[in-house]
Amino acid sequence: MAVLCKPAIAVPEYVITNEETLELARRLHGDHPQINLALRLIENTGVKKRHLIQPIDKVLRHPGFDARSAVYEAQSKERVPAVVRQALDQAELEPQQIDLIVYVSCTGFMMPPMTSWLINKMGFRQETRQLPIAQLGCAAGGAAVNRAHDFCQAYPDANALIIACEFCSLCYQPTDLNVGSLLSNGLFGDGIAAAVVRGSGGTGVQLERNGSYLIPDTEDWISYAVRSTGFHFQLDKRVPGTMEPLAPVLCALADEHQWNASKMDFYVIHAGGPRILDDLSYFLDVPSEAFRFSRATLTEYGNIASAVVLDALSRMFDEASALHGHRGLMAGFGPGITAEMSLGTWVSGSEAEI
């Protein structure tokens, strides 16, 4: 059975703290009629710092969508290969042993996709299948895991590489002054993650079941307005309340597998914000500590979109608390509103089922 190996994570070198973000908001938007509300929301994100691909003075300037697209392409090509190499090393595989590359990103667009460039530059076989996913937002990390799992079920001897590349700072829009936009300016960070799903062998989460769910009539709650200036992020104030309808969906997926979603040994959850984690803890009836990996990602990196679930999983590897046979739940949430969920068991090396 397919095993999700330890992810590799990289964040860029430029850092902005929450205190600096608050001061910037006061300076830029001090006369905004809802500035106090925005500041309070940013303070309550739980984010201590975020990493950016450019210095903050460059982030705040908008040189045009074409210039930002050029930055996205250049920065992706500069930063992604090292993360991919580390993920392959951690899975003990070479590029030639990868059969599918799933590349997810909602913060930039390229055609041909980044997967084509990687195949040519990093020694992957020309027959390697490509699956770029561009429109699932933060849910795409979970979707990438699930599509890799599906592929390895269809081709049991195959291996899949997952890459999440998110430069959220390239979506900063200086003219967007609603409270949701101001909040997002203090919540999202930049980051890259990669992981291998091995068709056999490996140490990590042996993937056993996955599922997707769309909350009806919520497609405009998280969205982009695509304009000449690029991607304008739109966030509805009702989004934090979505864990109440989604918790029963997570429970149902576990029930189908004869597991109990409230009694898992580990949880790897997308950290969209503290309210998401607090509500899910309540509705699943699990202690807040169960989401410590996700909270750590949010605190140290902010919301790095599709890369969150892989970073949280990497933290679980580093803690080394999972034991062979431990059961876990992974979930990512994003536009739609969509949930991408998976169940798996921790295995070590030769103990993984074939």
C-alpha positions as CSV (number, residue, x, y, z in Angstrom):
1,M,0.0,0.0,0.0
2,A,1.1,3.6,-0.7
3,V,3.2,5.3,2.0
4,L,3.5,9.1,2.3
5,C,7.1,9.7,3.3
6,K,8.6,12.6,5.2
7,P,8.0,16.0,3.5
8,A,10.8,18.5,2.7
9,I,10.0,22.1,3.6
10,A,11.6,25.4,2.7
11,V,10.6,29.0,3.5
12,P,12.3,32.0,2.0
13,E,14.7,34.2,3.8
14,Y,12.8,37.5,4.3
15,V,10.8,37.6,7.5
16,I,8.0,39.8,8.8
17,T,6.8,39.5,12.4
18,N,3.3,40.0,13.6
19,E,4.3,43.2,15.4
20,E,5.8,44.6,12.2
21,T,2.6,43.6,10.3
22,L,0.4,45.4,12.8
23,E,2.6,48.5,12.7
24,L,2.5,48.4,8.9
25,A,-1.3,48.2,8.9
26,R,-1.5,51.2,11.3
27,R,0.8,53.2,9.1
28,L,-0.9,52.3,5.7
29,H,-4.5,52.2,6.8
30,G,-4.7,54.3,10.0
31,D,-7.8,56.2,8.6
32,H,-9.6,53.0,7.6
33,P,-13.1,53.0,9.4
34,Q,-12.6,49.4,10.5
35,I,-8.9,49.5,11.2
36,N,-9.3,48.5,14.9
37,L,-11.3,45.4,13.9
38,A,-8.7,44.5,11.3
39,L,-5.9,44.9,13.8
40,R,-7.7,42.8,16.4
41,L,-8.2,40.0,13.8
42,I,-4.6,40.0,12.8
43,E,-3.5,40.0,16.5
44,N,-5.7,36.9,17.0
45,T,-4.4,34.8,14.1
46,G,-1.7,33.2,16.3
47,V,0.9,34.0,13.7
48,K,4.2,35.2,15.1
49,K,6.1,35.6,11.9
50,R,5.8,34.9,8.2
51,H,8.5,34.3,5.4
52,L,8.5,36.2,2.1
53,I,10.3,35.7,-1.2
54,Q,11.0,39.5,-1.4
55,P,11.7,42.2,1.1
56,I,8.5,43.8,2.4
57,D,9.1,47.1,0.5
58,K,9.0,45.1,-2.8
59,V,5.9,43.1,-1.7
60,L,4.0,46.4,-1.1
61,R,4.7,47.7,-4.6
62,H,2.6,46.3,-7.4
63,P,4.6,46.3,-10.7
64,G,1.8,44.7,-12.6
65,F,0.5,41.2,-13.1
66,D,3.0,40.4,-15.8
67,A,5.9,41.4,-13.6
68,R,4.6,39.4,-10.7
69,S,4.1,36.3,-13.0
70,A,7.8,36.7,-14.0
71,V,8.8,36.8,-10.3
72,Y,6.7,33.7,-9.6
73,E,8.3,31.7,-12.4
74,A,11.9,32.8,-11.5
75,Q,11.5,32.1,-7.8
76,S,9.8,28.7,-8.4
77,K,12.7,27.6,-10.7
78,E,15.2,28.9,-8.2
79,R,13.7,27.4,-5.0
80,V,11.7,24.2,-5.9
81,P,14.5,21.9,-7.1
82,A,16.3,21.8,-3.7
83,V,13.1,20.9,-1.9
84,V,12.4,18.2,-4.4
85,R,15.8,16.7,-4.0
86,Q,15.5,16.6,-0.3
87,A,12.0,14.9,-0.5
88,L,13.5,12.3,-2.9
89,D,16.4,11.7,-0.5
90,Q,14.1,11.3,2.4
91,A,12.0,8.7,0.5
92,E,15.3,7.0,-0.7
93,L,14.4,7.3,-4.3
94,E,15.9,8.8,-7.5
95,P,14.1,11.0,-10.0
96,Q,14.0,8.1,-12.5
97,Q,11.9,6.2,-10.0
98,I,9.0,8.8,-10.0
99,D,6.0,8.0,-12.2
100,L,3.8,11.0,-11.4
101,I,4.4,14.6,-10.4
102,V,1.6,16.4,-8.7
103,Y,2.3,20.2,-8.6
104,V,-0.1,22.4,-6.7
105,S,-0.1,26.2,-6.4
106,C,-2.8,28.9,-6.3
107,T,-0.5,31.9,-6.2
108,G,1.0,31.8,-9.7
109,F,0.4,30.4,-13.1
110,M,2.7,28.9,-15.8
111,M,2.1,27.1,-19.0
112,P,3.8,24.7,-19.8
113,P,3.5,23.8,-16.1
114,M,6.4,23.7,-13.6
115,T,6.2,19.9,-13.9
116,S,7.5,20.0,-17.5
117,W,10.5,22.2,-16.5
118,L,11.3,19.9,-13.6
119,I,11.2,16.8,-15.8
120,N,13.7,18.4,-18.2
121,K,16.0,19.9,-15.6
122,M,16.1,17.2,-12.8
123,G,16.4,13.9,-14.6
124,F,12.9,12.6,-14.4
125,R,11.9,10.2,-17.1
126,Q,10.2,11.7,-20.2
127,E,7.3,9.3,-19.6
128,T,6.6,10.8,-16.1
129,R,3.0,11.8,-15.8
130,Q,2.1,15.4,-14.9
131,L,-0.8,16.6,-12.8
132,P,-0.8,20.4,-12.1
133,I,-3.6,21.6,-9.8
134,A,-4.1,25.4,-9.8
135,Q,-7.6,26.2,-8.4
136,L,-8.1,24.3,-5.2
137,G,-6.3,26.8,-3.0
138,C,-5.5,25.6,0.5
139,A,-7.3,22.4,-0.1
140,A,-4.8,21.4,-2.8
141,G,-2.3,20.0,-0.4
142,G,-4.8,17.4,0.7
143,A,-5.9,16.9,-2.9
144,A,-2.4,16.2,-4.0
145,V,-2.0,13.5,-1.3
146,N,-5.3,12.0,-2.4
147,R,-4.6,12.0,-6.1
148,A,-1.1,10.5,-5.5
149,H,-2.8,7.8,-3.4
150,D,-5.3,7.1,-6.1
151,F,-2.5,6.8,-8.7
152,C,-0.6,4.4,-6.5
153,Q,-3.7,2.3,-6.0
154,A,-4.2,2.1,-9.8
155,Y,-0.4,1.4,-10.3
156,P,0.7,-0.4,-7.2
157,D,4.4,-0.4,-8.1
158,A,4.5,3.3,-8.9
159,N,5.8,6.3,-7.0
160,A,4.4,9.8,-7.0
161,L,6.0,13.1,-6.1
162,I,3.9,15.9,-4.6
163,I,5.0,19.6,-4.7
164,A,3.3,22.6,-3.2
165,C,4.7,26.0,-4.1
166,E,2.9,29.0,-2.6
167,F,4.1,32.6,-2.9
168,C,1.1,34.2,-1.2
169,S,2.9,37.6,-1.0
170,L,2.6,37.9,-4.8
171,C,-1.2,38.2,-4.3
172,Y,-1.0,41.4,-2.2
173,Q,-3.3,44.0,-3.6
174,P,-2.8,47.5,-2.2
175,T,-6.2,48.6,-3.4
176,D,-8.2,45.9,-1.6
177,L,-9.2,47.5,1.7
178,N,-12.1,45.3,2.9
179,V,-11.5,43.7,6.3
180,G,-11.1,40.2,4.8
181,S,-8.3,41.4,2.6
182,L,-6.6,43.3,5.4
183,L,-6.8,40.1,7.5
184,S,-5.3,38.0,4.7
185,N,-2.4,40.5,4.5
186,G,-1.4,39.5,8.0
187,L,-2.2,35.8,7.8
188,F,-0.6,34.3,4.6
189,G,3.0,33.5,4.1
190,D,5.3,32.0,1.4
191,G,6.6,28.4,1.5
192,I,7.4,25.3,-0.6
193,A,6.9,21.7,0.4
194,A,7.4,18.4,-1.4
195,A,6.9,14.7,-0.4
196,V,6.9,11.3,-2.1
197,V,4.2,8.7,-2.0
198,R,5.9,5.4,-2.4
199,G,3.9,2.5,-3.9
200,S,5.7,0.1,-1.6
201,G,8.2,0.4,1.2
202,G,9.1,3.6,3.1
203,T,8.4,5.1,6.5
204,G,5.5,7.4,7.1
205,V,1.7,7.3,6.7
206,Q,0.4,4.3,4.9
207,L,-2.6,5.8,3.0
208,E,-5.8,3.7,3.3
209,R,-8.8,5.8,2.4
210,N,-9.5,9.2,1.0
211,G,-12.5,11.4,0.3
212,S,-13.7,14.8,-0.9
213,Y,-16.6,16.9,0.2
214,L,-18.1,20.2,-1.1
215,I,-20.3,22.3,1.2
216,P,-23.3,23.3,-0.9
217,D,-23.7,26.9,-2.0
218,T,-20.4,28.2,-0.5
219,E,-18.4,28.7,-3.7
220,D,-18.1,32.5,-3.2
221,W,-16.9,32.3,0.4
222,I,-13.3,31.8,-0.6
223,S,-12.4,33.0,-4.1
224,Y,-10.2,35.0,-6.4
225,A,-11.5,37.9,-8.5
226,V,-9.1,37.7,-11.5
227,R,-8.4,41.1,-12.8
228,S,-5.8,42.9,-14.9
229,T,-3.9,43.4,-11.7
230,G,-3.8,39.7,-10.9
231,F,-5.5,37.6,-8.2
232,H,-7.7,39.4,-5.7
233,F,-8.3,37.2,-2.7
234,Q,-11.9,37.3,-1.4
235,L,-12.8,35.9,2.0
236,D,-16.3,35.7,3.5
237,K,-16.7,36.2,7.2
238,R,-18.7,33.0,7.4
239,V,-15.6,30.8,6.5
240,P,-14.4,30.3,10.1
241,G,-17.8,28.6,10.9
242,T,-17.4,25.8,8.3
243,M,-16.0,23.2,10.7
244,E,-19.4,22.6,12.2
245,P,-20.8,21.1,8.9
246,L,-17.4,19.5,8.0
247,A,-16.7,17.7,11.3
248,P,-19.6,15.1,10.6
249,V,-18.1,14.5,7.1
250,L,-14.7,13.7,8.7
251,C,-16.5,11.4,11.1
252,A,-18.4,9.7,8.3
253,L,-15.2,9.0,6.4
254,A,-13.7,7.4,9.5
255,D,-16.9,5.4,10.1
256,E,-16.7,4.0,6.6
257,H,-13.2,2.7,7.5
258,Q,-14.5,1.4,10.9
259,W,-12.4,4.0,12.7
260,N,-13.5,6.8,15.1
261,A,-12.5,10.3,14.1
262,S,-12.5,11.4,17.7
263,K,-10.0,8.7,18.7
264,M,-7.2,9.0,16.3
265,D,-3.5,8.8,17.3
266,F,-2.5,11.8,15.2
267,Y,-4.1,14.6,13.2
268,V,-2.6,16.6,10.3
269,I,-5.0,19.5,9.6
270,H,-4.8,22.6,7.4
271,A,-4.3,25.6,9.6
272,G,-6.4,28.2,7.9
273,G,-6.6,30.1,11.2
274,P,-7.0,29.5,15.0
275,R,-10.8,29.4,14.8
276,I,-10.7,26.5,12.3
277,L,-8.6,24.5,14.7
278,D,-10.5,25.5,17.8
279,D,-13.9,24.6,16.2
280,L,-12.7,21.3,14.8
281,S,-11.3,20.4,18.2
282,Y,-14.7,21.1,19.7
283,F,-16.8,19.4,17.1
284,L,-14.6,16.3,16.9
285,D,-14.3,16.2,20.6
286,V,-10.5,16.0,20.6
287,P,-8.0,18.0,22.8
288,S,-6.5,21.1,21.4
289,E,-3.1,19.5,21.7
290,A,-4.1,17.0,19.0
291,F,-3.6,19.8,16.5
292,R,-0.2,20.9,17.8
293,F,1.6,20.4,14.4
294,S,-0.9,22.5,12.6
295,R,-0.8,25.2,15.2
296,A,3.0,25.3,15.1
297,T,2.9,25.8,11.3
298,L,0.5,28.7,11.7
299,T,2.6,30.3,14.5
300,E,5.9,30.0,12.7
301,Y,5.0,30.4,9.0
302,G,1.4,31.7,8.9
303,N,-1.0,30.2,6.5
304,I,1.2,28.8,3.6
305,A,-1.9,27.6,1.7
306,S,-1.5,24.2,0.1
307,A,1.9,23.6,1.8
308,V,0.4,23.6,5.3
309,V,-0.6,20.0,5.6
310,L,2.8,18.8,4.4
311,D,4.6,21.1,6.8
312,A,2.4,19.9,9.7
313,L,3.2,16.3,8.7
314,S,6.9,17.1,8.6
315,R,6.7,18.4,12.2
316,M,5.0,15.1,13.2
317,F,8.0,13.2,11.7
318,D,10.4,15.4,13.6
319,E,8.6,14.9,16.9
320,A,8.9,11.1,16.4
321,S,5.9,10.4,18.5
322,A,4.1,8.2,16.0
323,L,4.4,4.5,16.6
324,H,3.9,1.6,14.2
325,G,0.1,1.0,13.8
326,H,-1.0,4.5,15.0
327,R,-4.0,5.7,13.1
328,G,-4.4,9.2,11.8
329,L,-6.5,11.7,9.9
330,M,-5.3,14.3,7.4
331,A,-7.5,17.1,6.0
332,G,-7.2,20.2,3.9
333,F,-9.8,22.9,3.4
334,G,-10.2,25.5,0.6
335,P,-12.3,27.1,-2.0
336,G,-15.6,25.5,-2.9
337,I,-15.8,25.2,0.1
338,T,-13.9,21.9,-0.4
339,A,-12.5,19.4,2.1
340,E,-9.9,16.9,1.0
341,M,-9.5,14.1,3.6
342,S,-7.5,11.0,4.1
343,L,-6.9,8.2,6.6
344,G,-3.7,6.4,7.2
345,T,-1.6,4.2,9.5
346,W,1.9,4.9,10.6
347,V,4.4,2.4,9.3
348,S,8.1,2.0,9.5
349,G,10.2,0.7,6.6
350,S,9.8,-3.0,6.0
351,E,6.8,-3.0,8.3
352,A,4.7,-1.3,5.6
353,E,2.2,-3.6,3.9
354,I,3.1,-4.6,0.3
